[in-house]
Amino acid sequence: MDKYLYVAMTGASQNALAQKAHANNLANISTNGFQRDLEQARSMPVFGDSFPARAFAMTERPATDFSPGAMIETGRDLDVAVNGNGWIAVQTPDGSEAYVRSASMNVDALGVLRAGNGMPVMGNGGPIAVPPQQKIEVGSDGTISIRAMGEGPRVMAEVDRIKMVQPDLKNMNKGLDGTIHTKDGKPAQADASVTLTSGFLQASNVNAVEEMTAVLSLSKQFELHIKMMNSAKEDDQAMTRVMQMS
């Protein structure tokens, strides 16, 4: 009886965690560049002093869906999105590199080019710094060009080039800050084949129908686990009465 109850209890507990994963995906359906988390459940043996005599349910997030989202036109010059596969490199607060699909960039008071999440955008030699300018443009290859103060409309100067990468997806995972990191912690090499589109942002790759269906299915499973625990309780009470009669 305790095995029955243990499986139902762990199933209900882990089922609630699975719902949180899908609820987080739904909450970020309008977050540009968001990559949805995958979720799965499996049975795990319980090891003690001897051979495992019980099993428990375990929910885990084995990976992230790295497929690109749809392109959203904004018309803003500093909104950029990767075409297809690839990533834009940004600098995290601890100085390491992270990667995003798109960036609603802006130039701060110190001239540092930052992504929409506030992280500096990486260039050929580190974070990109932009001199005072009248206009700034981003090429499809990531080239940052500016028209300096007082210059004519045809005089554009190249400042830097956004670092874009395309590492092996097996070596990438999503951090707690929502950005993508390499598993080995080493910066990925720049890839000239990755291109950008200016005036666009990349939408979340979350499918609302799939996520809502998963949440509803998990809710039904949770109810089933509760019924199993109630059934185990009733069976235990019935067995107690039988033992009292004997």
C-alpha positions as CSV (number, residue, x, y, z in Angstrom):
1,M,0.0,0.0,0.0
2,D,2.8,2.4,0.8
3,K,4.4,1.8,-2.6
4,Y,1.0,2.7,-4.2
5,L,0.7,5.9,-2.1
6,Y,4.4,6.9,-2.7
7,V,4.0,6.7,-6.5
8,A,0.8,8.8,-6.4
9,M,2.3,11.4,-4.0
10,T,5.5,11.9,-6.0
11,G,3.5,12.0,-9.3
12,A,1.3,14.8,-8.0
13,S,4.3,16.7,-6.6
14,Q,6.3,16.5,-9.8
15,N,3.2,17.1,-11.9
16,A,2.8,20.5,-10.3
17,L,6.4,21.3,-11.2
18,A,5.7,20.4,-14.8
19,Q,2.8,22.8,-14.9
20,K,5.1,25.5,-13.7
21,A,7.4,24.9,-16.7
22,H,4.5,25.2,-19.2
23,A,3.1,28.2,-17.3
24,N,6.4,30.0,-17.6
25,N,6.4,29.4,-21.3
26,L,2.9,30.8,-21.6
27,A,3.9,33.8,-19.5
28,N,6.7,34.6,-22.0
29,I,4.7,34.2,-25.1
30,S,5.1,37.9,-25.9
31,T,8.7,38.1,-24.8
32,N,10.8,38.8,-27.9
33,G,13.5,36.2,-28.5
34,F,12.3,33.8,-25.7
35,Q,13.2,30.1,-26.2
36,R,10.7,27.8,-24.7
37,D,11.7,25.1,-22.1
38,L,10.9,21.5,-22.8
39,E,9.6,19.2,-20.1
40,Q,9.4,15.5,-19.5
41,A,8.7,13.0,-16.8
42,R,10.2,9.6,-16.0
43,S,10.2,6.9,-13.4
44,M,13.2,6.7,-11.1
45,P,14.2,3.9,-8.7
46,V,14.6,4.7,-5.0
47,F,17.9,3.4,-3.7
48,G,18.4,2.7,0.0
49,D,20.5,0.2,1.9
50,S,19.6,-2.6,-0.5
51,F,18.1,-3.0,-3.9
52,P,15.5,-0.3,-5.0
53,A,12.1,-1.5,-3.8
54,R,10.2,1.6,-4.9
55,A,10.0,4.0,-7.8
56,F,9.1,7.7,-7.9
57,A,8.1,10.1,-10.6
58,M,10.5,12.9,-11.6
59,T,9.8,15.9,-13.8
60,E,12.8,17.6,-15.5
61,R,13.6,20.2,-18.1
62,P,15.9,18.3,-20.3
63,A,16.5,20.9,-22.9
64,T,15.4,24.2,-24.5
65,D,13.7,24.5,-27.9
66,F,16.2,26.6,-29.9
67,S,14.1,26.9,-33.0
68,P,13.7,30.6,-34.2
69,G,10.5,32.5,-33.6
70,A,8.6,34.6,-36.2
71,M,10.0,37.9,-37.4
72,I,8.1,41.0,-36.2
73,E,8.6,44.2,-38.1
74,T,9.2,47.3,-36.0
75,G,10.8,49.8,-38.4
76,R,13.3,50.9,-35.8
77,D,16.9,51.0,-37.0
78,L,18.3,49.6,-33.8
79,D,16.0,46.6,-33.6
80,V,17.8,43.7,-35.0
81,A,17.0,40.0,-35.4
82,V,19.0,37.0,-36.6
83,N,18.0,35.5,-39.9
84,G,17.3,31.8,-39.2
85,N,19.8,30.1,-37.0
86,G,22.5,32.0,-35.1
87,W,22.9,34.3,-32.1
88,I,24.0,37.8,-31.1
89,A,26.7,37.9,-28.5
90,V,26.2,40.1,-25.4
91,Q,28.2,40.6,-22.2
92,T,26.8,39.4,-18.9
93,P,27.4,41.3,-15.6
94,D,30.2,38.8,-14.6
95,G,32.1,39.6,-17.9
96,S,31.3,36.4,-19.7
97,E,29.4,36.0,-23.0
98,A,25.8,35.1,-23.5
99,Y,23.7,34.9,-26.6
100,V,20.3,36.2,-27.7
101,R,18.2,35.9,-30.9
102,S,17.3,39.5,-31.2
103,A,18.0,42.8,-29.6
104,S,16.1,46.1,-29.3
105,M,19.4,48.1,-28.9
106,N,20.1,51.5,-27.6
107,V,23.1,53.7,-26.9
108,D,23.5,54.6,-23.2
109,A,24.9,57.9,-21.8
110,L,28.5,56.5,-22.0
111,G,28.1,55.5,-25.7
112,V,27.9,51.8,-25.0
113,L,25.6,49.9,-27.3
114,R,23.2,47.8,-25.2
115,A,20.6,45.1,-26.0
116,G,17.1,45.5,-24.7
117,N,18.0,43.4,-21.6
118,G,20.6,46.1,-20.7
119,M,23.6,43.9,-21.5
120,P,26.4,45.4,-23.7
121,V,26.4,44.1,-27.3
122,M,29.7,42.4,-28.2
123,G,31.8,43.5,-31.1
124,N,35.2,42.4,-32.6
125,G,37.2,43.3,-29.5
126,G,34.6,43.5,-26.7
127,P,31.6,45.7,-26.0
128,I,30.7,48.1,-28.8
129,A,31.2,51.8,-28.0
130,V,29.5,54.3,-30.3
131,P,30.9,57.9,-30.7
132,P,28.4,60.9,-30.7
133,Q,26.5,60.7,-33.9
134,Q,23.5,61.9,-35.9
135,K,22.5,58.6,-37.2
136,I,23.4,54.9,-36.7
137,E,22.8,52.0,-39.0
138,V,23.2,48.2,-38.7
139,G,24.2,46.2,-41.8
140,S,23.1,42.7,-42.5
141,D,26.6,41.4,-41.6
142,G,26.3,43.2,-38.2
143,T,28.4,46.2,-39.2
144,I,27.7,49.3,-37.1
145,S,28.0,52.5,-39.2
146,I,27.4,56.1,-38.0
147,R,27.1,59.6,-39.4
148,A,29.2,61.7,-37.1
149,M,28.0,65.1,-35.8
150,G,28.3,67.8,-38.5
151,E,28.9,65.3,-41.4
152,G,26.9,65.2,-44.6
153,P,24.2,62.6,-45.2
154,R,26.5,60.5,-47.4
155,V,29.4,60.3,-45.0
156,M,29.1,57.1,-43.0
157,A,31.9,55.7,-40.9
158,E,32.2,52.1,-39.8
159,V,32.5,51.8,-36.0
160,D,32.5,48.0,-35.2
161,R,30.8,44.8,-36.1
162,I,28.3,42.9,-33.9
163,K,29.7,39.5,-33.0
164,M,27.4,36.8,-34.2
165,V,27.9,33.1,-33.6
166,Q,26.4,29.7,-34.5
167,P,27.9,27.1,-32.1
168,D,26.7,23.5,-31.8
169,L,23.3,23.5,-30.1
170,K,24.4,20.5,-28.0
171,N,26.9,22.8,-26.3
172,M,24.3,25.4,-25.4
173,N,21.8,25.8,-22.5
174,K,19.6,28.6,-21.1
175,G,20.7,30.4,-18.0
176,L,18.5,31.7,-15.2
177,D,18.6,35.2,-16.8
178,G,16.9,33.8,-19.9
179,T,20.0,34.2,-22.1
180,I,21.8,31.3,-23.8
181,H,25.2,30.2,-22.7
182,T,27.8,27.6,-23.8
183,K,27.9,24.6,-21.5
184,D,31.7,24.7,-21.3
185,G,31.7,28.4,-20.5
186,K,34.0,29.2,-23.4
187,P,33.1,32.1,-25.8
188,A,31.8,30.8,-29.2
189,Q,33.7,31.8,-32.3
190,A,32.3,34.5,-34.6
191,D,30.6,33.1,-37.7
192,A,30.5,35.3,-40.8
193,S,27.7,33.3,-42.3
194,V,25.1,34.5,-39.7
195,T,23.2,37.6,-40.9
196,L,20.9,40.2,-39.3
197,T,17.8,42.0,-40.3
198,S,17.4,45.5,-39.1
199,G,14.0,46.9,-38.2
200,F,12.8,43.5,-37.0
201,L,12.6,41.6,-33.7
202,Q,12.3,37.9,-33.3
203,A,9.2,36.7,-31.5
204,S,9.0,34.0,-28.8
205,N,8.9,30.5,-30.2
206,V,6.2,29.4,-27.8
207,N,3.1,27.9,-29.3
208,A,0.2,29.0,-27.1
209,V,-2.1,26.1,-28.2
210,E,0.5,23.5,-27.4
211,E,1.3,25.0,-24.0
212,M,-2.3,25.4,-23.0
213,T,-3.1,21.8,-24.1
214,A,-0.1,20.6,-22.0
215,V,-1.3,22.5,-18.9
216,L,-4.8,21.1,-19.2
217,S,-3.5,17.6,-19.6
218,L,-1.2,17.9,-16.6
219,S,-4.1,19.3,-14.6
220,K,-6.1,16.2,-15.4
221,Q,-3.1,14.0,-14.4
222,F,-2.8,15.9,-11.1
223,E,-6.5,15.1,-10.3
224,L,-5.9,11.5,-11.1
225,H,-2.9,11.3,-8.7
226,I,-5.1,12.9,-5.9
227,K,-7.8,10.3,-6.6
228,M,-5.1,7.6,-6.3
229,M,-4.0,8.9,-2.9
230,N,-7.6,9.0,-1.7
231,S,-8.1,5.4,-3.0
232,A,-5.0,4.3,-1.1
233,K,-6.3,5.9,2.0
234,E,-9.7,4.2,1.7
235,D,-8.0,0.8,1.0
236,D,-5.8,1.3,4.1
237,Q,-8.9,2.0,6.2
238,A,-10.7,-1.0,4.8
239,M,-7.7,-3.2,5.6
240,T,-7.5,-1.8,9.1
241,R,-11.2,-2.8,9.7
242,V,-10.5,-6.3,8.4
243,M,-7.6,-6.7,10.8
244,Q,-9.7,-5.5,13.7
245,M,-12.4,-8.1,12.9
246,S,-9.8,-10.8,12.8
